[in-house]
Amino acid sequence: MTIRYKPLPEPRSLEELRAIHRAVPADPTDTDDCCRAVATAASLPDRGTAREWLGFLEALELVDSNQDGYYRCDWPADGETLGDRFERRVLGARELLEVLDSETGATLDQLVPALTDSDGFEPRSSNSAEDDIEGRVRRLLGWSLELGLVAKQDERYRRAADGERVE
């Protein structure tokens, strides 16, 4: 069984993702505070945001860790590999993409209720459950668009065909 990761930062471009990846040391002993180093190098607002990014990078198999801390792994040669890792290892991604497999796709307003009962959409707190789920769906859609897994046309999202880029 594959471990699925919950950290899901706000979507950024692949260039920005790569820059954050490069901010992680290749050798974990190069720094005594990886979160601070990543936050500083990638202009992230704080250590908590850096920690979220490290979890997301770990889900994408771009970083790993050992007893000394986090270290950078090789960047994959193609975007398809990142998309596959995202779908397999980020909590909620597989469920979102399964809903979008239909030819008609779905709007954001249709996706939120369709995914509410899914394992990938457990709210962080009971006070903001609906906002939390909608925010996660928005972030999943953003990353899915950036990774070429989803196409968007006229406010409808659907699974992208190979090489398709529509927005």
N, C-alpha and C positions, 0 to 999 in steps of 0.2 A: 504494500500500500504506500502510495506517495504522500509525503507530508505536504499539507496545504497551509499556506501562510496568510495571515490576516492583514499585515501592514500593507496599506495602499495609499501612497502619497498622491497629492494632486498631480494630474498628468502634466508632463513636460515633453518637449521635443526629444527625439532620439539623440540629438547633439548634446542637449542638456543632461540626459540620462548618462551618456558616455562621459561627460565632464565629471559628474558625481562619482561614477565608477572609477575614474582616474584619480579621484581624491582619496580613495581607500589605499592605504599602503600595500605594496606588494609583499612586504615582510611585516608581520604583525608586531615584531619587536622594534620597529622604527618609530613607534609612538607609544606613549603611555596612556593616551586618551583618544581612541579612534573617533569617537563621536565628535569631540571638539575639533579634531583635525579635519574631518569631513565637513562639519558645519562651516568652518572657516574657509576652507578651500573652495567649497561649492556655494558660498554665500547663503547658507541656510540660516533661518532665524535663531535656532537654538539647538541644544543637544538632543532634545526630545524629537525634533524633526529629523535630525541626523540619524537617530536610532530607528525611526520609522523607515527612512531610506535604506539603512543597512538591512533591515528585515525584508524589504521589497527586493533589494539587490540579491539577497540570499535566495529568495523565491525564484528569481530569474537565473540562479546559479552563476551570478557575476561576482559574488564574494562567498567566502567560506570562513570558518573560524576554527581555532584550536585553543589550547590552554593559554596561549599568549595573546589571543584576540582575533580580530577580523583581518583578513587579507584579501587582496584583489585576485580574481581568477581571470583567465583569458576572455576577451570579448569574442563572441561567436562570429564566424565569417559571414553569416547571412542573417537577415531579419526574420526569416521563417523560424529559425531556431528559437529566437526570443519569443515569438508568438506562441510557439508550441509550449515552451516553459511557462509562459504566462497562463495559458489555458489549463495546463496540468497542475500547476503549483500555487496559483493565487486563489484564495477562497472566494467563491462566487463567480469566477470567470467562466468555468465550464457550464454552470447553470445558465448564466446570461447568454452564452453562445448557443446553447441548446434551444432556448426560446427564440433566438434570432435565426435559426436554421430554416424557418418557413419562408416561402417565396415572398409573402407579403410583408414580412418583418414586423416591427412594432414601434410605437412611439414611446417616449420616456414615460408618459402617463399610463401606458399599457404595461410597461415593463415592471414598474414598482409593485403593483398588486400581484402580478404573475410570479414575482420572485420573493415576495414577503415571507412565505412559508418555507423557503429553501434553507438548507443548512448554512449556506454561504452568507446569509443575511440576518444573522442574529444581532439585534440591537445592542449597543454598548450600554445604554441605560434606558430605563422605562420611560423617562421624561421626554426623550427626543427620538423615540423608536422610529416614527415615520420619516422624520428629517434625516436620521442616520441612514436608513435604508435608501432613501432617495439620493443622498450624498454618495453612498457607496456605488449605487447604480451609475450615477453620473461619472464617477472616477473610473469605474470599470469600462464604461463606454468610451471615455477619453483615451484610456490606454489601448483599448481594442482598436480604436480608429488609428492611433499613432503606430501601432504594430501591424496594421494592415489586415486585421481579423474581421473588421466590421466596415461596412460602407453606410453613408448617411445621405439620404436624398429627400428633400421636402419634409424634414422633421421625422422621417421614418428611418430606423436602423435595421439592417439585415446583415446576415453573414456575407462577407465579401468573397467574390470569386477570386481565383488566383491572379495576383497582380493588379487587381482592381483598386482604384483610389477615387472615390466619389465623395464630395462633401458640398 
